[in-house]
Each structure stands twice: as structure tokens, then as C-alpha cells.
Amino acid sequence: MKKITIILLLQLFGWVYSQYVEVLEKGNLENLSPQKFMIPLQNQENYKSAFLGRYKAHYPGTYLGHLFIAISDEAKNAGANAYFIVSFKEGDKQNESELILDTYHIRDSDIKDQSLLIEKNRIYIIGEPVLNSENTSKFKVNGARKEVKDNTFATVVIKENEEVKIVKGGITGMAVWVKWKPEQFNKFYSFSGIGIDGVGFGANGMGVGINTGRIYSVDPDLGYFLIRVLKESK
């Protein structure tokens, strides 16, 4: 039931903010099939012929992740499977948050090439999606106490042949285990349900303990975006 609720909330967020999505520029590509994921481009200058369109999303005091979801939903429906961040800014109650993305439709071989440029075997813990907050969420990594501030992320590097255990809460809490694997794509988690399992680069090598709703797997597409726009928690 809780997972269904999270899905509905994300759909609601996407619907609300999609009303504030503008197409600033259109490319020459048309009549493409909808896509299931949208990856970040490392070298977008090589893909001018694959340019699909430039999107802008804006809304007062909004978490950038919600703006990304709004743009990606529209762009994927138009056939986009890759993007490049043009600009972004976080707002407050009086000022708008804004995100501008260039979107592309690239070939499967290009997707594979881009995936080779991304670091592997890392775990990212995404802090609560609360702007202008210094509150922290506490958790443990292999028994060591850690914390992540709101609107930031924490990084855990999985060493070769290592298994990492992340725990949130006490005896009735939840544990997640991730084993090192060669060229394993990164994992993204939150404690607030800002995102759930989705299609992206991949989702192998994960084991989950008793589900009490304390740790949520973040959609990889959203996760890769957030670590590019949020600050790392110190």
C-alpha cells in the first residue's frame, strides 16, 4: 500500500509541475516512440543531430527533482532518452525554482558509450527534499554512524569485493545490502520516498531486508540527475 501511495504522489507531482513546463526550442526529430528512461549526456556537443528539444520547468520554491520529473515525463513521451543540464536554480516561497534541459534521442550504441563514462560501484543517499533546511537524517554504514543533510546527498564507495550494509532505524528499522560487482551501476536511496525503483542504467546487485518503509530505492534516472544539481553533504 505504501509503495502504491508513493507512485501516486510522484504522478501527482509530475502532473502539477508539468503545467509549468515550456518547450523553448524544438529539434528536427519527429514521430519517435516513447522512451522508458533518460540518461545524462557527458559530451552533448557530439549529438547535435540527435537534438530533440529544449525544455524549461519552473515553479516557486520547488525541489529540483520534481522539475526534472515533470520535464522527463514530457520529453520521454516525445522520444527523448538522453539529456544535458543547461541551467538550474533553486527558489524559495517568493522566487521560482527553474530547470532547463536539452533533450536528445540517441542510439543504443551511444547509450552504451555514455554509460562507460559514469563512475561505478557507488551508493548515494539522497537527503530529504526540503529547501533551506539544515536538518539531517541519520543512518549507519557497516555499523558506522552517518548523516545526510536535507536537500543534499551522501556518497558511499563500495570497495572491491566488499559488501555494504546501510541501516535506518533501530531494531524495527530497515537494512539494505549492496555487494561490489565489476562495472556495477550506482544505487540511489532516500528515507522519504522521493523516488522508487525505475528503469535506467541498471539495478543489479541489491538485497533488501524487512520492508518497514524506512529506506526507498530512488529511480536511477532521478538519482543521476540529483547528484549533478545537489551539493554533497559534509
C-alpha positions as CSV (number, residue, x, y, z in Angstrom):
1,M,0.0,0.0,0.0
2,K,2.8,2.4,0.9
3,K,4.6,1.8,-2.4
4,I,1.3,2.5,-4.3
5,T,0.9,5.7,-2.4
6,I,4.4,6.8,-3.3
7,I,3.7,6.1,-7.0
8,L,0.5,8.1,-6.9
9,L,2.3,11.0,-5.1
10,L,5.1,11.1,-7.8
11,Q,2.5,11.1,-10.5
12,L,0.7,13.9,-8.8
13,F,3.9,15.9,-8.5
14,G,4.6,15.3,-12.2
15,W,1.1,16.4,-13.2
16,V,1.2,19.6,-11.1
17,Y,4.6,20.8,-12.3
18,S,4.1,19.6,-15.9
19,Q,1.7,22.6,-16.2
20,Y,4.8,24.8,-15.8
21,V,6.9,23.1,-18.5
22,E,7.7,25.1,-21.6
23,V,9.3,23.9,-24.9
24,L,11.9,26.7,-25.6
25,E,13.2,25.2,-28.8
26,K,12.3,22.2,-31.0
27,G,14.6,20.0,-32.9
28,N,14.1,18.3,-36.2
29,L,13.2,14.9,-34.9
30,E,9.5,13.8,-35.0
31,N,7.3,10.8,-34.6
32,L,9.6,9.0,-32.2
33,S,8.4,6.2,-29.9
34,P,8.0,7.0,-26.2
35,Q,11.1,6.0,-24.1
36,K,11.3,4.4,-20.7
37,F,14.5,6.2,-19.4
38,M,16.5,9.4,-20.0
39,I,20.3,9.3,-19.3
40,P,22.7,12.3,-18.7
41,L,25.0,13.1,-21.7
42,Q,28.6,13.7,-20.8
43,N,29.5,15.2,-24.2
44,Q,26.4,16.6,-25.8
45,E,28.3,18.6,-28.4
46,N,28.7,15.3,-30.3
47,Y,25.0,14.8,-30.6
48,K,23.7,17.9,-32.4
49,S,21.8,15.8,-35.0
50,A,20.1,13.9,-32.2
51,F,18.7,17.1,-30.5
52,L,15.0,16.7,-29.7
53,G,14.2,19.9,-27.8
54,R,15.0,22.4,-25.0
55,Y,12.6,22.3,-22.0
56,K,12.2,24.7,-19.2
57,A,10.3,23.9,-15.9
58,H,9.7,26.5,-13.2
59,Y,7.7,26.8,-10.0
60,P,8.0,28.8,-6.8
61,G,10.2,27.1,-4.1
62,T,10.2,23.7,-5.7
63,Y,12.6,20.8,-5.3
64,L,14.6,20.4,-8.4
65,G,13.8,16.7,-8.5
66,H,10.1,17.5,-9.1
67,L,11.0,19.8,-12.0
68,F,13.2,17.0,-13.5
69,I,10.3,14.5,-13.3
70,A,8.0,17.0,-15.0
71,I,10.4,17.6,-17.9
72,S,11.4,14.0,-18.3
73,D,7.8,12.7,-18.4
74,E,7.1,15.1,-21.3
75,A,10.4,14.5,-23.0
76,K,10.3,10.7,-22.8
77,N,6.8,10.8,-24.3
78,A,8.3,12.8,-27.2
79,G,11.0,10.2,-27.7
80,A,13.9,11.5,-25.6
81,N,16.3,9.1,-24.0
82,A,19.1,11.5,-23.0
83,Y,19.5,15.0,-21.7
84,F,22.1,17.7,-20.8
85,I,21.6,20.2,-18.0
86,V,21.7,23.7,-19.4
87,S,21.0,25.6,-16.2
88,F,19.2,25.4,-12.9
89,K,18.4,27.4,-9.8
90,E,16.7,26.8,-6.5
91,G,14.0,29.3,-5.5
92,D,12.0,30.0,-2.3
93,K,8.4,30.9,-1.5
94,Q,8.8,34.2,-3.4
95,N,11.2,33.1,-6.1
96,E,10.8,30.3,-8.7
97,S,13.0,27.3,-8.9
98,E,14.0,26.7,-12.6
99,L,15.4,23.9,-14.6
100,I,16.4,23.9,-18.3
101,L,17.3,20.7,-20.1
102,D,18.3,19.9,-23.7
103,T,16.9,16.6,-24.7
104,Y,18.1,14.0,-27.2
105,H,17.3,10.8,-28.9
106,I,20.5,8.7,-29.2
107,R,21.2,5.2,-30.5
108,D,21.6,2.2,-28.3
109,S,25.3,2.1,-29.1
110,D,25.7,5.7,-27.9
111,I,23.8,4.9,-24.7
112,K,26.4,2.2,-24.1
113,D,29.3,4.6,-24.8
114,Q,27.8,7.1,-22.4
115,S,27.4,4.5,-19.6
116,L,31.1,3.8,-19.8
117,L,31.9,7.4,-18.7
118,I,29.9,7.1,-15.5
119,E,31.7,6.0,-12.2
120,K,30.6,2.7,-10.9
121,N,30.0,1.0,-7.5
122,R,28.8,3.9,-5.5
123,I,25.8,4.3,-3.3
124,Y,24.1,7.7,-3.0
125,I,21.8,8.6,-0.1
126,I,19.5,11.5,-1.1
127,G,18.5,13.8,1.8
128,E,15.0,15.0,2.5
129,P,13.6,17.2,-0.4
130,V,13.3,20.3,1.9
131,L,14.8,23.6,0.7
132,N,16.7,25.9,3.0
133,S,16.9,23.4,5.8
134,E,19.8,22.2,7.9
135,N,18.1,19.2,9.3
136,T,19.8,15.8,9.0
137,S,18.8,12.2,8.6
138,K,20.9,9.7,10.5
139,F,21.8,6.2,9.3
140,K,24.6,3.6,9.6
141,V,27.0,2.2,7.0
142,N,28.6,-1.1,8.1
143,G,28.0,0.0,11.7
144,A,29.5,3.5,11.4
145,R,27.2,6.4,12.1
146,K,26.5,8.7,9.2
147,E,24.1,11.6,8.4
148,V,22.9,13.4,5.4
149,K,21.5,17.0,5.4
150,D,18.2,17.9,3.7
151,N,18.5,18.8,0.0
152,T,22.0,17.2,-0.3
153,F,23.4,13.8,-0.9
154,A,25.9,11.5,0.9
155,T,28.2,9.1,-1.0
156,V,29.3,5.6,-0.1
157,V,32.0,4.0,-2.2
158,I,31.8,0.2,-2.5
159,K,35.4,-1.2,-2.4
160,E,36.3,-4.2,-4.5
161,N,34.9,-7.5,-3.1
162,E,33.1,-5.5,-0.3
163,E,29.5,-5.8,0.9
164,V,28.0,-2.6,2.3
165,K,25.1,-2.6,4.8
166,I,23.0,0.5,5.2
167,V,20.7,0.6,8.2
168,K,18.0,3.2,9.0
169,G,16.3,3.0,12.4
170,G,16.7,0.6,15.3
171,I,15.5,-3.0,15.7
172,T,12.4,-2.3,13.8
173,G,14.2,-0.4,11.1
174,M,15.3,-1.5,7.7
175,A,18.6,-2.7,6.2
176,V,19.9,-2.7,2.6
177,W,22.9,-4.7,1.4
178,V,24.8,-3.9,-1.8
179,K,27.7,-6.1,-2.9
180,W,30.6,-4.9,-5.1
181,K,30.4,-6.2,-8.7
182,P,32.6,-5.3,-11.7
183,E,31.2,-2.3,-13.6
184,Q,28.1,-2.2,-11.3
185,F,26.0,0.9,-11.8
186,N,25.3,3.2,-8.9
187,K,22.5,2.8,-6.4
188,F,20.3,5.6,-5.1
189,Y,18.3,5.6,-1.8
190,S,16.2,8.0,0.2
191,F,14.5,7.9,3.5
192,S,11.5,9.9,2.3
193,G,10.2,8.1,-0.7
194,I,11.2,10.8,-3.2
195,G,11.6,8.2,-5.9
196,I,11.2,4.4,-6.4
197,D,12.6,1.7,-8.5
198,G,12.6,2.6,-12.2
199,V,14.3,1.9,-15.5
200,G,17.7,3.5,-16.0
201,F,21.2,2.2,-16.5
202,G,20.6,-0.8,-14.3
203,A,19.5,-2.1,-10.9
204,N,21.5,-5.3,-10.2
205,G,23.3,-6.4,-7.0
206,M,20.7,-5.2,-4.4
207,G,19.4,-7.1,-1.4
208,V,16.7,-5.7,0.9
209,G,15.8,-6.6,4.5
210,I,12.4,-6.4,6.1
211,N,10.4,-3.6,4.5
212,T,9.3,-1.2,7.1
213,G,9.2,1.8,4.6
214,R,12.3,3.4,6.1
215,I,14.6,3.1,3.0
216,Y,13.3,3.7,-0.5
217,S,15.1,2.9,-3.8
218,V,15.3,6.1,-5.9
219,D,14.7,5.8,-9.6
220,P,18.2,5.8,-11.2
221,D,17.3,8.5,-13.8
222,L,16.2,10.8,-11.0
223,G,19.2,9.8,-8.9
224,Y,21.8,10.6,-11.6
225,F,20.2,14.0,-12.1
226,L,20.1,14.8,-8.4
227,I,23.8,14.2,-7.8
228,R,24.5,16.7,-10.5
229,V,22.5,19.5,-9.1
230,L,22.6,19.0,-5.3
231,K,25.5,19.6,-3.0
232,E,27.3,16.7,-1.3
233,S,26.6,16.6,2.4
234,K,29.6,17.4,4.6
